[in-house]
Amino acid sequence: MKSVEGKTILIIGGGLLQVPIIQTAKTMRLHTVVADMNPSSIGFQIADEAIVMSTKDVEGMVRESKKFAQNSQIHGVITAGTDASMTVAAVASALQLPGIRFVDAEAASNKVKMRQRLKEFGMPIPRFAAVWSLQDAKDALDSLTFPLVMKPADNMGARGVIKVNHKDDLPTAFRHAKRFCPTGELILEEYMEGPELSVDALAFQGQIRMTGIADRIIEREPYFIEVGHNMPSAMSKEVLDEVERVMAGGMRALGIHLGAGKGDIKVTKDGVKIGEIAARLSGGFMSAFTYPLSTGVNLNRAALLISLGETPDNLDPVLSRVSIERSLLSKPGKLVSIGGVEETKKIDGVSEVFIQSKPGDIIKEPTNNIDKSGHVIIVAENLKEANLVFEKVKQTIRFEVDEQFSITEKEIGDQARIRFGKDICWVCKQCDGSNCASGIPGMGGVGRMETFHDNSVALSEYSIVPGYIRDHVFPEIQTQFLGYDLKTPIMAAPMTGVGTNMNFVMTDADYANLVVRSFVQNGSLAWLGDGASPDKYKIMLEALKKASGKGILICKPREDESMLLDRFLEAEADGVFALGMDIDAVNFKTMVQKNLSSITRPLERLIKLKEKTKLPFILKGIMNPEDAKLALEGGFSAIVVSNHGGRVLDGMPGTARVLPKIAETVKGKIPLLVDGGIRSGMDVFKMLALGADLVLLGRPVAISLVGGEEAGIRFLLQKYSEELKQSMSVTGAKTLVDIKRTMLLHKLHG
């Protein structure tokens, strides 16, 4: 090999992932010229010279490189970790430098052209279709089988990539992919089930040398987020031999005969298939960090030599260690501070820590491989040890966030819609039962959903009447429930059956823990139902126990009173705040399906049940003044006006229709709560004006939790509470007690 010292290398890209190749070039005593559109690019700080130009602007980069070459010869051009191979090929051609043809670089960059080329050469790939419009995507379904993957034809880092499970998901997937597509061209292809490997290879002198194969860790469907990789791969030699054969064949098909190739290779039940192959070294910290740490081979040096027309040397591994990369993911929110970084760097086994987010950044749930807060590189003797080091890292590094800024209503809705799926909940703009995706099981109501629908209709018939000639008020919405201080009069209605009713978007335990914790954190309480399944109450009690009992367990009116007694005693032992019974859940569909009987009871029997526990006891499901009066006579702790969200019987009145008469009977004598159709803070105000002391939210809580978890609940409570305050402000109600029936106008009756 000839000496390369003093030669000039043009490196396309000056970002974090290009820093290692720039540094390697410096150690080789090459004259480094870095091109990037960002004047304050980190690569400019260590390069000898800089060219300010977009790495995507092929013509501009050719023009600027020619201009530079008029005064100083350029001996090679290269990129690493970024999709600029077309620019590299164009510059190499213009300056007669080593490289591949532009048409081949284009085929290795555009996913549609790549698939067409690979198909032409008979390489194993999924079936696919080019997509420019939503109609193109629908037409492609004639030849493609679900599940599918939609992605931009011309982007990287999993930007815009999304899984599509059903034709009804196509519009949402199309919009998502289009957002990240510079040219507008998309590709729709069949999803390949199975592990994914990341492969680095070098092509020179007619040979293709595999230089690293790693196992990728991809999570968070329907997006494809790589949360790390393990080097080397733990796959069998037989599988890895096939991976190498397919990778080499793919590179030859794409014309990558000189330089680097980076492949995403899938191992499916039908054999090894090509996800993508790019004409560059890998990003994701693989070629520059995990591979050298694992093998002792400097891959950047080898690639630089090839770009200069030289033969690479020292490609044989001299080490045999495991090196892993793991993403550092902050919770969504406004990043307040980052702690523990220096301590993390001192942990034995930690090689590098990269922090990409900074205080003040708004962190969102990642939908691609760019949306991460940082990365850590770890080296160890084996994978088990490496993973143990990462556990220490997670305990040491701290991202403190204010979740207030983490999410929007649209993001909550979009995410919930995807997670629920087409058969459960469409997350309609107006959630009133008029256009439900499901009945029961599901998120809808029974029958024609007249009861569900009337909950919203009954509230919509009332208007809020403002009054402005008065002293200004600053509304206060804090209150109490059975002696417990609340920051808002809004609590979570009991909802269970995440698997049965919500498409297994999470486990019942996860849902219960999240809803209880979220409401306590926001100064309120969540109610949990014991569910149709006999033992589900144990999950609910465990969630309440973790929250020091801060919540309420509502039990079905089971005929078997021994089952009720078990719940009462265990709730007492776990320190639960209060108990109750949804007396309206008679012949409830999910219980009927499980052959479990629920019954009505006369007041005397309800009183005897109440006396079985020392805890406050609430009756939920009151729909007429007579039942309310009996509950008052029976000494119950509180009542809830509820028709079970329209999930028990069709043709019942909305709760806002019966609430005023019930309030006339018991208001001020027993805490009076209500649920049903409440979809805003204005609706909360209306229910309070009609006589309720507090309200319960059902479906809005479920949607917010599924779509945004804790941040979603915080957003919901803040939104409804603020709207309640605005309603109080325009009517002159300083406190909740000041909210009166006269502040409403019934559109039909005045």
N, C-alpha and C positions, 0 to 999 in steps of 0.2 A: 504494500500500500504506500502510495506517495504521501508526502507530508501535506497536510491541509492547512497548516499554520499560516495565518495572514490572509487566507481566502475570505471572500465576503459571502455571507449567507443572508438571504432575505427571508424573514420569518413572518408569515401572514397571520396576524392576530397577536395582541399584546395583553390579553387578559390573564386571569389567575392560572388557567389550565395551560397557557403557553409559557409561563415563567420557567418551568423545569427545562424545557428545550432551549430556551434562551440562555439559562445558566450553564447548561451542558456545552452549548456552543462557545460560551466564554471560556470554559475550562479547556476547550480544544484550541483556544487562541484564534478563533475565527473572528472576523470583523462582522459584528451583528447589526443588521438593519431590520427594524421592526415596523410593520405597517398595521395601523389600527385607526379607526375613526374617532376614538376617544382621546383627546389631547392629553388627558391626565391618566392615561392607561398605565397600569403598574409595569408593563413590559418596557415602556419608554424610559422608566427610571433606571433600568439596568442595561439597556441597549446602548450601542455606540452611536447609532443614528436612528432617526425616526422619520416615517412617512405617514402623514395624517391622511388616511383614506379608508373608506369602508371596505371591509374584507369581502363584502357581497358585490361591490361595484367592480365587475370584471374589467370593463373598458377603462374605468378610472385607474385601476391598479396597473393595468398594462401601460397606460400612458405615463403614470408616475414612475414606474420601474424603468421604462425606456429613458425617461428624462434623467433619472439617477445614473443609469448606465452610460450616459454620454460622458460623464466625468469620472466615474469609478466603476470598474467591471464587477458585475455580480456573477458568482460562480455556481450558485445553487439557490433554489427556492423550496420552501417547505411549510407545512402547517401541522399542528397537533391539537387534538381535543376540540376542534371546531370544524364546522362543515364549510370549508373554504377550498375544497379540492378543485372546483371548476376554476377558481381564481388562480390557484397554483399552476394548473395545467395551462391556462392561457398565458401566464407570465413565462412559464418554461418554454412554451412554443415561440413566443415573441422574441425571447432572448436566446433561443437555441440552447436551452439548458436541459439536463436530464429530467425526464418526467413522462407522464402518460398522455395520450391524446385527449383533447378537450371533449370530444364526443363520448369517450369512455368515462371521463370524470363526470360528465353530465349524467350518464347512465348510473353512476355510483352515487349520485346526489338526489336525483328525482326518483321517487319511489315507484311511480308508474313506469317510467322508462326502465328502471332497474328490474321490475317484475317482468316486463316484456322481453328484456334481454335474457334474463335467467330462464324464462319459459322457452325461448327460442333455442337455448342450449340444453334443454331437457333437465334442468336442475330441479330438485324437489322444493316446491313452493306451494303456498295455499292458492286456491282460486281467488280471483280478484277482478275488480272493475274500476276503471277511471271514472271519477265523479266530478262534475262541474256544478250541477244543480241538484236540488232535492228530488226532482223527477228522475234524474239519472240514477240516484240511489235506489229509488223505488223500482225502477226498471231492472236494476241489477239483481233484484231478489229472485228473478226468474231463473237465474243460474247459480245463485249462492245460497248456502244453507246456514242458518243461525246456529250458534252465536257468531257475530261478525265483529270486525274492528274497523272503525272509521278514523282516518288520520290525514293530515296535510301531506301532499306529495313532496313538499319542499321545506321541511323544517326538521329539527333534531331535538334531543333531550326530552322526548315524549310529549312535546308541546302539542296540544290539540288531539292527542290520541285518546280514544274512548271506546269502550266495549259496548256493543249493541246486541241486546238479547231478544228483541222483538221489533216487528215493523213499526209499532207505535212509538218506539224509542228513537226512530230515525230522525225526526225533526230536531229534537234536542241535541242528538249527537252531531247532526249536520251543522247546527249553529255553533256548537262548541269547537268543532274542528276548523270551521271557517274563520273563527277569530284569530287563529294562529297560522293562517295560510297566506303567505305573501302574494302568491300568484292567483289564488282562488281554486287551484286544482287539488282535488282530494282523491284518496284511494279508499275503496271499501273492499275488505278481504276477509276470508274466513278465519276465525279465531283458531289458533293452534294451541291445544291443551298440552301442558307438560312443562318441565323445567327449561329454563333459558340459560344459555352460556354466552359469555362475552369472550371473543377470540381476537388476539392480535397476531399479525403475520407480516413478514417482510418478503418482498419479491425482488430478486436481483439475479443477473446472469442465468436466466431461464429457469431458476428454481424458486419455490415458495417455501419459506421456513416458518413454521409455527413458533411463536415466541411467548405465548401465554394464553391459558384458558382458565377462566374464572366462572364460578357459579354466581349468577345474579339472584338477588333477593328482591322480588317485585310484589308489591302489595297495593291495597286500596282500590280495588275495582269499584266502579267501572273505569277508573283511571289506572295508569300503569306507572306506579311510582317505584323507582329503584331505591330501596332504603339501604343498600349495601351490596358488597360482593366479597366472595372468598377466593383467595389465590393460594394454591392451585385448586382446580376443580376436584371434587370428591367422586366424580363419575367413574365408572369402570373403564379399564383400558379399552375394552371392546367398543364402548360408546364413544370414547374420546378419539379412537382411530377413525371411526365413521365421521365424527365432527370435523376432524382434520381433512378427510377426503372431500367432504361436501364444501368446506370452506375454500380449499384450494381450487376445486372445480368452479365455485362461484367467482373467485377472483379472476380466473382465466376467462370465464364467460364475459366478465365486465371489462376485460382488458387491463387489469391492474398487474402489469408485468414488471413494473419498476416502482419501488417505494413501499409504502405501508398499506395494509388492509385491516379494517376493523369490522368484525362480524358479530351480529346478534343471531345466534343459532338456537333453534328449538329442538328439544328431544321429545317427540310425540309418540303415541302408540303406533303410528304408521311409519315411524322412522325419523331420522334426522332431517330437519327442513331449515331453509334459510329464512330468517326474519328480515334482516337487512345486511348489506355489506357496503362499507364506505371506504374511499380511497385515502385513508389517513390513519394516523395512530389514534388509539382510543382516548376518549375523555374519561370522566368518572374516576380520575386518579389512579387508573390501572397501569397504563404504560409507563407513567412517570414515577409511580410510588410503589404500589403493591407488587408489581412484577419485579422491579429491581430489589426490593427488600426480601422477596421470597427466593430469588435466584442469584442475586449478585450481578445480574446482567444489566448494563446501561442501554436500554432500548433506544433512548433518544440519540445517543451517540451513533448507534448503528444506522438509524434512519437518516441522520445528518450526513453520514459518509455516503450513503446511497444517493442522496440528493445532490451530492457533489461529484457523482460519477465514480466513486470509489467502492471497493468491496468491503463490506462490514467484517469486523473481526470480533473475537471474544464473545461469541453468541452461546457458548456452552455454559450452563449453570454451574456455579461454584458453591452455591448454598442450597439448602433444602429446608426452608422454613415456611410457615403459614403467615400470610399477611392479609388483613381484612380492611375494608373501608366500610364505615358506617355513617349514615346521615345523622345529623343533629337536628331534630325537629322541635321548634318552639311551639307551644300552644298558640292557637290563633289569638290575635289581639294586637294592641299597641305595645311594642316591646319597650319596657321601662328600663331594664338593666340586664346585664349578662354577668354572672358571677362564676367563679371557680375555674376560669380558663387557665390561669397560671398553675393552679394546683393540678389540673388535668394533665398539663404538659409534663409534670413531674412523676406521673404514675408509671411504674415500670411496665414497659411494653408499648407505651404510647409513643409513636414516632413523630406524628405531625397532628396539629389541630388547626383547622381552618374555620374561621368565623366569618360568615358572609353577611349576616344581618347586623344592624347596629341600633342602639337605643333611639326610639322615635319612629322606627319602621313599623308599618302596619303589616302584620303577619296574617296570611290567610291559609286556609286548608290547602295543601299542595295539590295541584292537578297535573303537574309535570315534574321533571327532574331538576328544574331550575329553581323551583320555589322551596328552597331549604335554607335553614338558618346556619348550617355549618356542616363540617365533615371531620371525622377523626380517622387517622391511619394507625393501625395496630399491628405489631409483629410478635409472633410467639412460636414456640416449638410445635404446637398443634392447634387445631381449631377450637377445642374445648378451652384451652388456656386463653386463646385470643378472645373468645366470647366472655370469659370471666373478667378480662381486662375491660371490655366494653361495659359490663355491668357496673364496674367501679366508675367508669367515665360518666354514666348516666346519673349516678348518685352524687357526682362531684360538680358537674357543670350545671348551671342554673339559668334558665331564661325566665325572667319575671315579666309578666304581661298584664296589661289592663284589657280584659276581654270585652270591654265596652265597645271598642272600635273594631271588633273582629269580624263582624258579619252584617249583612243587609237582609232585608225581608225577601228580596228576590233570590239571594243565595240560599237562604233557608228553604224557600219553596222549591228551587231547582234541585237541591240536594235531596230533599225529602221525596220529591217526585221520582227521582232515580232510584232511591233506596226502597221505597214502597213497591215500585213496579206497577205495570199497567193495570193489573187486576185488583189492586187494593185501594189506592187513593191517587186521584189525579191532582190533588192539591189545587182545587179550583180557586179562582180569584174570589168568588163568593161561596163560602162553605155553608150551604143551606139545605143540602139534601135534594136539590133539584136536578143534579147531574152527577150522581155518585158512580164511582167505578165499581163499588161492591156493596153488598148488603151485609148479612151476618151469616157466617164469619166474614170479617172485613171491617171497614171503617164506616159503613153506611148504617141505614136503619132497616126496620122490617117493612114488609109489604111494599106499598107504593111510596113509602117514606113520607107520608103526609104529616105524621107527628114530628119527625125530624125537621121537615120544611116549615111547619107552623111555628116552631120555636123561633126561627128567624123572622117569619112574617109578622108574628105578634109584636116583636120588638120594633120592627120597621114601621109599624102603624103609629108609633109615638115620635113626636119631634121635641127637641129641647128648646124651651122658651127662654131667651136671654132677658136680662134686665140690667141696664147700664147706669141709670141715674141713682147713684148710691156711693158709699165709701168703697174704695178699692179693697179687694181681699187677696191674701196670699194663701191659697188652699193648703190644707194639711190633711193628709189621707191616712195617717197612722191610726190604728185602732187596736182592739183586743178581741180575742176569741177564747172564751172560757178561761180568762186570766192570762193567756199567752199574748205577749206584745207582737203586733204585726206592723210592718212598714207600709202595707197596702192591704186593702180589703179583698184581695184576689188570692185564692188558693187553687191548688190543682185537684180536679175531680178524680175519683178513683178509676183507673183504667188498667186492665190486665189482659193477658192473652196476647203477648207480643208475637208469639209464634202463630197462633191461630188467626189472629185478626190483623197482624201487621207484616206478614210475609217474612217472619224471622229476621227482621232488620237488625235485631240484636237479641240477646238473651233476656228472659224475664228479669234475671238478677241485675243485668246491666241497666235495663230500663228503670227498675225500681231504685237502684242506687243513685242513678243520675237525677231522677226527678226529685227524690227526697233531698239529696245533697244540694241541688240547684236552688230549690225553694228555700231551704234553710239559709243558704248563703245570701239570698236576696230578701231576707227578712220576712218570710212567709212559711206556710206549711203545705206539704203535699199529703193527699189522701191516697191510700192504696187499697185495692180490692183484693179479696182472698181468692178470686178466680173460680172458674168452674171445677178445675181439677182439685181433688181432695187435698193434695199435699202442697199446692202452690202457695198457700199462706205462709209456709215456712220460709220461702224466699223473701216474701214481703216483710216478715218479722225480722229477718236477718238484716235487710236494708234499713229498717227503722232502728234496729239495735245499733248499727254502725253510726247512726246519726243521733245517738243518745236518746232515742225514743221520740225525737221531734217529728211527729207525723201521726196520722190517724189510720187505723185499720177498719175497713168496712167489710162486713161479712154478709154472704148470701143468706137468705132466710131458709136455711136447710131444714128439712123435716127432722133429720137426725140431730137431736139437741146435744148429744154427746160430742159430736164434731164441733158444735158451736162452743161448748164448754172448754174443749181443748184449746181452741183459739183464744178464748178469754183469759185462761190461766197463763198461757205462754206469753200473751201480750203484756199481762201484768208483770210477769217475771222479767221481761225484756225492757220494762220501763216505758212502754208506749204511752204517748200523751193521752189518747182517747180512742174509744171503740165506737162502732156503730153497725147498723144493719140497713141494707138497701131493701126495704120491705116491698118495693115494686118489682123485684127480680123474680117474679113468680112465673113458672113455666118458661124461664129464660132459655133461649134456643140452644146455646152451647152446653147448658146443664142437661137439657133434655137429651141431647146427643150422647151424653155420658151416662144416661140412666140415673141421674141424681135428682131427687125430688126437692122442690122448694114450695113452701106453703105460706098462706096468710095465717095470722093468729089474732085472736081477740086481745083486747087491751090487757086483761088479767095475765095472760100467758106471756105477753111482751114484758110486762112489769117483772114477772118472775125471772125471765131471762136477764133483764137489766140488773136484778139484784144478785146475780151470780158473779158480778164483777164490781170492784171498787172504782173502776175507771169511769170517767164521764161517758155517757152512752147516748148516741145520736141516732135519730130515725131519718133515713133518706128515702124519698119517694112520696112525699106528701103532695096531693094534688087537689084537695078540697078542704074547706074550713072545718068540716066535722072531724076529719082525721087530725087536723092541726090542734083542735080543741082537746081531743082525746089524748094526744101526745103531751099536751100541757098538763092535763089532769094526771097523767101517769108519771109525772116528774122526770121526764127525759131531759137531757142536758141541752139539746138543740134539735132543730128539724131542718131538713133540706127540701125545698120545693123542687121536684124533679120528675120528669117522665122518662128517665134513663136514656136521654138523648134520642128518643124515638126508636129504641132498640128492644122494647118489650111488646108494644101493641100499636098498630096503626090506627089513625082516626082519633087520637087524643088531642086535647088543646095544647097550644104552646104554653110554657110555664109563665110567661108574662101576662097571659090572659087570666090565670087563676091566682096569681100572686097578690093582687090588691085585696081581694076578699079574705084571703088567708091572713094577710097583714092586719086587716081590721079586727080579726079574731084574737091574734096572739102577739101583735107587735108590742115590744117593750116588756113582755112577760117571759119570753124565751128567745134565745138567739135564733134568728130566722135567716136561712141561707137559700140560695137558688142557683140552679144551673140551667143550661139549655139555650143554644143559639147566640151566646155572647161572643161577639167577634171584634170588639173594639172597646176602648175606654169609654166611648159614648154609650155603648150598650151597658157597661158596668154602671154608669151614672143612671141610666133609665131604670135598671133593676133596683138600685138603691132608692130612687124616687118612688118606685112602686111599692116599697115597703121592706125590701131585704136589708139585712145588716151587713152581709158579706156575700160574695159570689164564688162559684167554682167554675173553672175552665176545664173542658175535656179535650175535644179534638184539637183546638189551637195549641194546647200543651204537647200533645202527641206529635203534631206536625213540627213544632219548633224543636222538640227534643230529637226527633229523627233527623231533621235537617240541619241542626246546629249544635246539638248536645247542650252543654252547660251555657255556652255563649248564646245559643238560640233561646233558652229559657230567660236568660238575663235580658236579651233584646225584647222578648215578648212582654215581660213584666214591666220593663221601663217604658215601652211604647204604650201599653194599656194604662199604666199609672199616669203618664204624662197627659194622655188624652182625657183621663178622668179629671185631672187637675184643670185642664183647659175648659172642660164642661162646667166645673164648679166656678171657675173664674168668670165666665160669661153670665152665669146665673146668680152670682153673689154668694154662693155657699162657701163659707170659710172652712167648715169641718164637715165630716160625713153626716153628722147629726142634723146639719142645716139643710141637707138635700130634702126637698119636699115634693109631693105629688103635683103641686101647683106649678112646678117648673117644667112640666110636660104638657103637651097638647096631643090629644088623640085625633088623628087625621079624620076619623069618621064620626066621632061623637063629641069632639071638642074637649 
